[in-house]
């Protein structure tokens, strides 16, 4: 069994939360001479809302002018190309379309365009039926006009988050997983103490990027309270055989509950339909429901009239951290010196994360009078993907590492070399889901029906644990209960 480390560390900065914002903040903090540790309550980074969203780089037309959402959406959108280039993360500027299915909606499109202009969003225009169907011939015939957002894009949210984390770790940030924060307090000398499941940490500054739990962390230390209202969204994923059905991310006119049901391609070739918007009480209730999925289909079919249900490969849900302030809560708490918040960061949180991370790291560095890190290296290289190689590249990869010749996941053409590399990397995978998010092994049409046994075996070998200890997502999510033969169980018991 893996040895569980218990820490008692003194650092400069503690970042709480390993989602897109937390990892972007950690990466930006590593630009300075600061000893930084990131605490994540789950078994892996990107286990919360950052792993389950629409994966869209929003243009910035939707947020109310003057809000933090509007400001950081537009700033983050402008930063995305540079950050993804540095981190070797796939990004496509596929544009976004906000579609109306009645003439009455054109006025609302005009209002959205004007709102986007006020927010500083470039290249916004209203297009009519002819241009709309020239761009998207598979769109429902009821569509009559759309707002074209040329700065809209798509990205893989977990690959983006993991890349930020890896680069932060390469630049000196320490990551502690299974480190749920239980108490945050400040002593008379001004130092912060954070008690967690992984031990106690003391720091000069704390940055709260705890997503759905950001209110609980803030409310431990500040009288400036806010509250998170969990909002569940449910999705369908359609097989990549339909990858060319749509080019743009296609929204319907938004409502007070959000941007509505959309249909969008992903950078990996599948199509997402969703999300719904249901306010719930349990922040961890990521179930899908018959009612929620039916709603996704009902409204999604307005955009895509004949959704191919036989080619649905899976469904999922994500929880958004909707705040009662209806905006991001960013910056230093007024009554808690050197305690910084990134609270209530829901959509467009992924798009905003590079800008929020830069902003918060800059605030911390300024308050701590930190010097730049002269050794900061912004470039991170992704694991080479066998499925994207041509024949010559595959031959070269196999020659350098024979494990590239062993395909583990047939649906996504993921090799043993990629899986082992995902485990060995900084902030490496420790679970089946961790492997999935880093390599796509298990994300294809058979949904891990073929590759799981071999993935379990590789995790067991790399982590030096029994296969019985391998989990899907940490905790008690073990996949195996016992060996078929007693001898194998006894052999492992003796290790």
C-alpha positions as CSV (number, residue, x, y, z in Angstrom):
1,X,0.0,0.0,0.0
2,X,1.2,3.6,-0.7
3,X,2.6,5.4,2.2
4,X,0.5,8.4,3.1
5,X,2.7,11.5,3.8
6,X,1.7,13.8,6.7
7,X,3.2,17.3,6.4
8,X,4.1,20.0,8.8
9,X,5.5,22.7,6.6
10,X,6.3,26.4,6.7
11,X,5.9,28.1,3.3
12,X,5.3,31.5,1.9
13,X,2.0,30.9,0.1
14,X,-0.7,28.2,0.4
15,X,-3.1,27.8,-2.5
16,X,-6.3,26.0,-1.6
17,X,-7.9,24.1,-4.5
18,X,-6.5,22.3,-7.5
19,X,-9.0,23.4,-10.2
20,X,-8.3,25.6,-13.2
21,X,-8.0,28.8,-11.2
22,X,-5.9,27.2,-8.4
23,X,-3.5,25.6,-10.8
24,X,-3.2,28.8,-12.9
25,X,-2.6,30.8,-9.7
26,X,0.1,28.3,-8.6
27,X,1.8,28.5,-12.0
28,X,1.9,32.3,-11.8
29,X,3.1,32.3,-8.2
30,X,6.1,30.2,-9.4
31,X,7.2,33.2,-11.5
32,X,8.3,34.6,-8.1
33,X,10.8,33.6,-5.4
34,X,8.1,32.2,-3.2
35,X,7.8,28.8,-1.6
36,X,4.3,27.7,-2.6
37,X,2.2,24.7,-1.8
38,X,-1.2,23.8,-3.3
39,X,-3.7,21.7,-1.2
40,X,-6.3,19.7,-3.0
41,X,-9.0,17.8,-1.0
42,X,-9.5,15.1,-3.7
43,X,-7.2,12.4,-4.8
44,X,-6.2,14.4,-7.9
45,X,-6.2,17.9,-9.2
46,X,-9.1,18.9,-11.5
47,X,-11.6,16.7,-9.7
48,X,-14.3,19.4,-9.3
49,X,-16.1,21.7,-11.6
50,X,-13.0,22.2,-13.8
51,X,-13.3,18.6,-15.1
52,X,-17.0,18.7,-16.1
53,X,-17.9,21.8,-18.1
54,X,-18.5,22.8,-21.7
55,X,-14.8,23.3,-22.4
56,X,-15.4,26.6,-24.2
57,X,-13.2,29.7,-24.3
58,X,-15.9,32.3,-24.1
59,X,-15.7,35.5,-26.0
60,X,-17.2,37.7,-23.2
61,X,-20.5,39.0,-24.6
62,X,-22.7,37.4,-22.0
63,X,-21.4,38.9,-18.7
64,X,-22.9,42.1,-17.4
65,X,-20.7,45.1,-18.1
66,X,-18.7,46.3,-15.2
67,X,-18.6,42.9,-13.4
68,X,-15.5,40.9,-12.6
69,X,-16.9,38.2,-14.8
70,X,-16.9,40.5,-17.8
71,X,-13.4,41.9,-17.1
72,X,-11.6,38.6,-16.5
73,X,-13.5,36.8,-19.3
74,X,-12.2,39.2,-21.9
75,X,-8.7,39.4,-20.3
76,X,-8.5,35.6,-20.1
77,X,-9.7,35.1,-23.7
78,X,-6.8,37.4,-24.9
79,X,-4.3,35.3,-22.9
80,X,-5.4,31.9,-24.0
81,X,-3.4,31.5,-27.2
82,X,-0.1,32.4,-25.5
83,X,-0.8,30.2,-22.4
84,X,-1.8,27.2,-24.5
85,X,1.2,27.6,-26.8
86,X,3.5,27.7,-23.7
87,X,1.8,24.7,-22.1
88,X,1.4,22.6,-25.3
89,X,-2.4,22.4,-24.9
90,X,-4.6,22.0,-28.0
91,X,-6.8,25.0,-28.6
92,X,-9.2,25.7,-31.5
93,X,-10.7,29.1,-32.4
94,X,-13.8,27.6,-33.8
95,X,-16.1,30.7,-33.2
96,X,-19.3,30.7,-31.2
97,X,-22.8,31.3,-32.5
98,X,-25.8,32.5,-30.3
99,X,-28.8,31.3,-32.3
100,X,-32.4,32.6,-32.2
101,X,-35.2,30.5,-33.6
102,X,-37.6,33.3,-34.0
103,X,-37.5,36.8,-35.5
104,X,-38.4,38.2,-32.0
105,X,-35.0,37.1,-30.8
106,X,-33.0,39.3,-33.1
107,X,-33.5,42.3,-30.8
108,X,-32.0,40.2,-28.0
109,X,-29.0,39.3,-30.2
110,X,-28.5,43.0,-30.8
111,X,-28.5,43.6,-27.1
112,X,-25.9,40.9,-26.6
113,X,-23.7,42.4,-29.3
114,X,-23.9,45.8,-27.7
115,X,-23.1,44.3,-24.3
116,X,-20.1,42.5,-25.7
117,X,-18.9,45.7,-27.3
118,X,-19.1,47.4,-23.9
119,X,-17.1,44.5,-22.4
120,X,-14.4,45.0,-25.1
121,X,-15.1,41.9,-27.2
122,X,-14.0,42.4,-30.8
123,X,-15.4,40.9,-34.0
124,X,-19.1,40.6,-33.0
125,X,-21.7,40.6,-35.8
126,X,-25.3,39.5,-36.5
127,X,-25.6,37.0,-39.4
128,X,-28.8,36.0,-41.1
129,X,-30.1,32.6,-42.3
130,X,-28.1,32.3,-45.5
131,X,-24.7,32.9,-43.8
132,X,-25.8,30.9,-40.8
133,X,-26.5,27.8,-42.9
134,X,-23.5,28.3,-45.0
135,X,-21.4,28.0,-41.8
136,X,-23.6,25.3,-40.2
137,X,-25.6,23.3,-42.7
138,X,-26.7,20.8,-40.1
139,X,-28.3,23.4,-37.9
140,X,-32.1,23.1,-37.3
141,X,-34.1,24.7,-40.2
142,X,-35.9,26.8,-37.5
143,X,-32.8,28.9,-36.9
144,X,-33.2,32.4,-38.4
145,X,-30.3,34.5,-37.2
146,X,-27.3,34.4,-34.8
147,X,-24.7,36.5,-33.1
148,X,-21.3,35.5,-34.5
149,X,-18.5,35.6,-31.9
150,X,-15.2,35.2,-33.7
151,X,-13.2,35.1,-30.6
152,X,-14.9,31.9,-29.3
153,X,-12.8,28.8,-28.9
154,X,-12.7,25.3,-27.4
155,X,-10.1,23.7,-25.2
156,X,-9.8,20.5,-23.1
157,X,-10.4,21.8,-19.6
158,X,-8.7,19.0,-17.7
159,X,-5.7,18.9,-20.0
160,X,-5.4,22.7,-19.6
161,X,-5.6,22.4,-15.8
162,X,-3.1,19.6,-15.6
163,X,-0.7,21.4,-17.8
164,X,-0.8,24.4,-15.5
165,X,-0.2,22.1,-12.5
166,X,2.7,20.3,-14.2
167,X,4.4,23.6,-15.2
168,X,3.9,25.0,-11.7
169,X,5.5,21.8,-10.2
170,X,8.4,22.0,-12.6
171,X,9.0,25.5,-11.3
172,X,9.0,24.5,-7.7
173,X,5.4,24.5,-6.4
174,X,4.6,21.5,-4.2
175,X,1.2,19.8,-4.6
176,X,-0.5,17.9,-1.8
177,X,-3.5,15.8,-2.7
178,X,-6.0,14.1,-0.3
179,X,-5.5,17.3,1.7
180,X,-9.0,18.6,2.6
181,X,-8.7,21.8,4.5
182,X,-10.4,21.6,7.9
183,X,-9.5,24.9,9.6
184,X,-7.8,28.2,8.6
185,X,-6.7,30.7,11.2
186,X,-4.3,33.6,11.7
187,X,-2.1,34.0,14.8
188,X,-1.0,37.1,16.6
189,X,2.2,37.3,14.5
190,X,0.2,37.5,11.3
191,X,1.0,34.0,10.0
192,X,-1.7,31.8,8.6
193,X,-2.2,28.2,9.8
194,X,-4.0,25.8,7.6
195,X,-5.0,22.4,9.1
196,X,-5.7,19.7,6.5
197,X,-6.1,16.0,6.1
198,X,-2.5,15.9,5.0
199,X,-1.1,17.8,7.9
200,X,-0.6,21.4,9.1
201,X,0.8,24.2,7.0
202,X,1.9,27.6,8.0
203,X,2.2,30.5,5.5
204,X,2.5,34.2,5.1
205,X,-0.4,34.3,2.7
206,X,-3.3,32.1,1.7
207,X,-5.1,32.0,-1.7
208,X,-8.6,30.5,-1.6
209,X,-9.4,28.8,-4.9
210,X,-11.6,26.2,-3.4
211,X,-14.4,26.3,-6.0
212,X,-17.6,24.9,-4.7
213,X,-16.2,25.2,-1.2
214,X,-14.7,28.7,-1.5
215,X,-17.4,30.2,0.7
216,X,-16.6,27.9,3.5
217,X,-12.9,28.7,3.4
218,X,-13.6,32.5,3.3
219,X,-16.2,32.4,6.0
220,X,-13.8,30.8,8.4
221,X,-11.7,33.9,8.4
222,X,-13.7,36.9,7.2
223,X,-16.8,38.7,8.2
224,X,-17.4,39.6,4.5
225,X,-19.4,36.5,3.9
226,X,-20.6,35.0,0.7
227,X,-22.4,31.8,-0.1
228,X,-22.1,29.2,-2.9
229,X,-25.3,27.8,-4.4
230,X,-24.5,24.6,-6.2
231,X,-25.9,24.4,-9.7
232,X,-25.9,21.1,-11.6
233,X,-25.6,20.8,-15.3
234,X,-26.1,17.5,-17.2
235,X,-24.6,16.6,-20.5
236,X,-24.6,14.0,-23.3
237,X,-21.4,13.1,-25.3
238,X,-21.8,12.0,-28.9
239,X,-19.3,9.8,-30.6
240,X,-16.5,11.3,-32.6
241,X,-17.9,9.9,-35.9
242,X,-20.0,13.1,-35.9
243,X,-17.0,15.3,-35.4
244,X,-17.6,17.3,-38.5
245,X,-21.4,17.9,-38.0
246,X,-20.8,21.3,-36.4
247,X,-17.9,23.7,-36.6
248,X,-18.9,26.5,-34.1
249,X,-20.0,26.2,-30.5
250,X,-23.7,26.8,-30.9
251,X,-25.6,28.5,-28.1
252,X,-29.3,29.3,-27.8
253,X,-30.4,32.7,-26.4
254,X,-29.4,32.8,-22.7
255,X,-31.7,32.9,-19.7
256,X,-31.2,34.1,-16.1
257,X,-30.1,30.5,-15.2
258,X,-27.2,30.6,-17.6
259,X,-26.2,30.3,-21.3
260,X,-28.7,27.5,-21.9
261,X,-28.4,24.2,-23.7
262,X,-25.6,24.2,-26.3
263,X,-24.2,21.9,-28.9
264,X,-20.5,22.1,-29.3
265,X,-17.6,20.1,-30.8
266,X,-14.7,19.3,-28.5
267,X,-11.0,19.5,-29.3
268,X,-11.0,15.7,-29.2
269,X,-13.7,15.2,-31.9
270,X,-16.7,14.4,-29.8
271,X,-19.8,16.6,-29.5
272,X,-21.3,17.9,-26.2
273,X,-25.0,18.6,-25.6
274,X,-25.9,20.5,-22.5
275,X,-25.8,21.7,-19.8
276,X,-29.0,22.0,-17.8
277,X,-29.1,24.3,-14.8
278,X,-30.6,22.9,-11.6
279,X,-30.0,24.4,-8.2
280,X,-29.3,21.6,-5.7
281,X,-28.3,21.4,-2.0
282,X,-25.5,18.8,-2.2
283,X,-22.3,20.2,-3.6
284,X,-21.0,16.7,-4.5
285,X,-24.2,15.4,-6.1
286,X,-22.9,14.7,-9.6
287,X,-25.6,12.2,-10.6
288,X,-27.3,12.4,-13.9
289,X,-31.1,12.2,-13.7
290,X,-33.8,11.1,-16.2
291,X,-35.4,14.6,-16.0
292,X,-32.1,16.5,-16.5
293,X,-31.0,14.4,-19.4
294,X,-34.4,14.6,-21.0
295,X,-34.2,18.4,-20.8
296,X,-30.8,18.4,-22.4
297,X,-32.2,16.4,-25.3
298,X,-35.4,18.4,-25.6
299,X,-33.6,21.7,-25.9
300,X,-30.6,20.4,-27.6
301,X,-32.8,19.1,-30.4
302,X,-33.8,22.6,-31.2
303,X,-30.3,23.1,-32.4
304,X,-29.7,19.6,-33.8
305,X,-33.0,18.2,-34.9
306,X,-32.0,14.5,-35.1
307,X,-29.6,13.8,-32.3
308,X,-28.2,10.3,-32.9
309,X,-29.0,8.7,-29.6
310,X,-27.5,5.4,-30.6
311,X,-24.2,7.1,-30.8
312,X,-24.3,8.6,-27.3
313,X,-21.2,7.2,-25.6
314,X,-21.8,8.6,-22.1
315,X,-23.6,11.2,-20.0
316,X,-22.2,13.2,-17.1
317,X,-22.9,16.2,-14.9
318,X,-20.9,19.0,-13.4
319,X,-21.6,21.4,-10.5
320,X,-21.1,25.1,-10.9
321,X,-20.2,27.3,-8.0
322,X,-22.9,29.9,-8.4
323,X,-22.4,32.7,-5.9
324,X,-25.1,34.7,-4.1
325,X,-23.2,37.9,-5.1
326,X,-23.8,36.9,-8.8
327,X,-20.1,37.7,-9.6
328,X,-16.6,36.5,-9.0
329,X,-15.2,37.4,-5.6
330,X,-11.5,38.3,-6.2
331,X,-8.8,39.8,-4.2
332,X,-7.7,40.3,-0.6
333,X,-10.4,40.0,2.0
334,X,-10.8,43.5,3.6
335,X,-10.6,42.2,7.2
336,X,-8.2,39.3,6.7
337,X,-4.7,40.5,5.7
338,X,-2.9,38.3,3.2
339,X,-5.9,36.1,2.6
340,X,-7.0,36.2,-1.0
341,X,-10.1,35.0,-2.6
342,X,-11.1,33.5,-5.9
343,X,-14.7,32.8,-4.9
344,X,-17.8,32.0,-6.9
345,X,-15.9,31.4,-10.1
346,X,-18.4,29.7,-12.3
347,X,-18.7,30.1,-16.1
348,X,-16.8,31.8,-17.6
349,X,-14.3,30.6,-15.0
350,X,-12.2,28.4,-17.3
351,X,-11.8,31.3,-19.8
352,X,-11.0,33.7,-17.0
353,X,-8.5,31.4,-15.2
354,X,-5.3,32.7,-16.8
355,X,-6.2,36.3,-16.0
356,X,-7.4,35.5,-12.5
357,X,-4.3,33.5,-11.8
358,X,-2.0,36.3,-13.0
359,X,-4.0,38.9,-11.0
360,X,-3.9,36.9,-7.7
361,X,-0.3,36.0,-8.0
362,X,0.6,39.6,-8.7
363,X,-1.3,40.7,-5.6
364,X,0.4,38.2,-3.4
365,X,3.9,38.9,-4.8
366,X,3.4,42.6,-4.3
367,X,2.1,42.3,-0.7
368,X,5.0,39.9,0.1
369,X,7.6,42.0,-1.8
370,X,8.6,38.9,-3.7
371,X,11.3,39.1,-6.4
372,X,10.9,37.5,-9.8
373,X,12.1,33.9,-10.2
374,X,15.0,34.2,-12.7
375,X,14.7,30.4,-13.4
376,X,11.0,30.3,-14.2
377,X,10.5,28.2,-17.3
378,X,7.1,28.8,-19.0
379,X,7.3,26.0,-21.5
380,X,5.8,22.6,-20.7
381,X,5.7,19.7,-23.2
382,X,2.7,17.4,-23.5
383,X,2.9,13.7,-23.6
384,X,3.3,12.7,-27.3
385,X,0.0,11.3,-28.5
386,X,0.3,8.2,-30.6
387,X,-3.1,8.7,-32.2
388,X,-1.9,12.0,-33.7
389,X,1.4,10.7,-35.1
390,X,2.0,9.8,-38.8
391,X,3.6,6.5,-39.7
392,X,7.2,7.8,-39.6
393,X,6.6,9.5,-36.2
394,X,5.1,6.2,-34.8
395,X,8.1,4.2,-36.0
396,X,10.5,6.7,-34.4
397,X,8.5,6.7,-31.1
398,X,8.5,2.9,-30.9
399,X,12.2,2.8,-31.6
400,X,12.9,5.1,-28.7
401,X,10.3,3.4,-26.4
402,X,8.9,0.0,-27.3
403,X,5.9,0.6,-25.0
404,X,4.5,2.9,-27.8
405,X,3.9,-0.4,-29.7
406,X,1.5,-1.6,-27.0
407,X,-2.0,-0.1,-27.5
408,X,-3.9,-0.2,-24.3
409,X,-7.0,1.8,-25.2
410,X,-8.2,0.8,-28.7
411,X,-11.0,3.4,-29.0
412,X,-8.6,6.4,-28.4
413,X,-5.4,4.6,-29.5
414,X,-3.6,5.3,-26.2
415,X,-0.4,3.3,-25.7
416,X,1.3,1.9,-22.6
417,X,4.1,4.5,-23.0
418,X,1.6,7.3,-22.6
419,X,0.0,5.8,-19.5
420,X,3.3,5.2,-17.8
421,X,4.4,8.7,-18.6
422,X,1.2,10.2,-17.2
423,X,1.9,8.4,-13.9
424,X,5.6,9.5,-13.7
425,X,5.1,13.1,-14.5
426,X,5.0,15.9,-11.9
427,X,1.6,15.8,-10.2
428,X,1.2,12.4,-12.0
429,X,-1.9,10.2,-12.2
430,X,-2.7,8.0,-9.2
431,X,-6.2,6.7,-10.3
432,X,-8.0,5.4,-13.3
433,X,-9.8,8.7,-13.7
434,X,-6.4,10.5,-13.5
435,X,-5.1,8.3,-16.3
436,X,-8.3,9.1,-18.3
437,X,-8.0,12.8,-18.0
438,X,-4.3,12.8,-18.9
439,X,-4.4,10.4,-21.8
440,X,-8.0,9.8,-22.8
441,X,-7.7,6.1,-22.1
442,X,-11.2,5.0,-21.3
443,X,-12.9,8.0,-22.9
444,X,-13.8,6.3,-26.2
445,X,-16.9,4.5,-27.5
446,X,-16.5,1.5,-25.2
447,X,-16.0,3.7,-22.1
448,X,-13.1,1.7,-20.6
449,X,-14.6,-1.7,-21.2
450,X,-11.5,-2.9,-22.9
451,X,-8.6,-1.0,-21.3
452,X,-9.4,-0.9,-17.6
453,X,-7.7,-4.2,-16.6
454,X,-4.4,-3.3,-18.2
455,X,-4.6,0.3,-16.8
456,X,-5.1,-1.2,-13.4
457,X,-2.1,-3.4,-13.9
458,X,0.1,-0.5,-15.0
459,X,-0.9,1.7,-12.1
460,X,-0.2,-1.2,-9.7
461,X,3.3,-1.6,-11.2
462,X,4.2,2.1,-11.3
463,X,2.9,2.9,-7.9
464,X,4.2,-0.3,-6.3
465,X,0.8,-1.2,-4.8
466,X,-1.5,-4.2,-5.1
467,X,-4.1,-4.1,-7.9
468,X,-6.7,-4.3,-5.1
469,X,-5.6,-0.8,-4.0
470,X,-6.1,0.8,-7.3
471,X,-9.1,3.2,-7.3
472,X,-11.2,4.9,-9.9
473,X,-11.1,8.3,-8.2
474,X,-9.5,7.8,-4.8
475,X,-11.1,7.0,-1.4
476,X,-13.2,3.9,-1.4
477,X,-13.6,3.7,-5.2
478,X,-11.6,0.5,-5.5
479,X,-12.3,-1.5,-8.7
480,X,-11.3,-5.0,-7.4
481,X,-12.4,-6.8,-4.2
482,X,-10.3,-10.0,-4.4
483,X,-8.2,-12.2,-6.6
484,X,-9.8,-15.1,-8.4
485,X,-7.1,-17.4,-7.1
486,X,-6.0,-17.4,-3.5
487,X,-2.4,-17.8,-4.5
488,X,-2.3,-14.4,-6.2
489,X,-3.8,-12.7,-3.1
490,X,-1.3,-14.4,-0.8
491,X,1.6,-13.4,-3.1
492,X,0.6,-9.7,-2.8
493,X,0.0,-10.0,0.9
494,X,3.7,-11.0,1.3
495,X,5.0,-7.9,-0.7
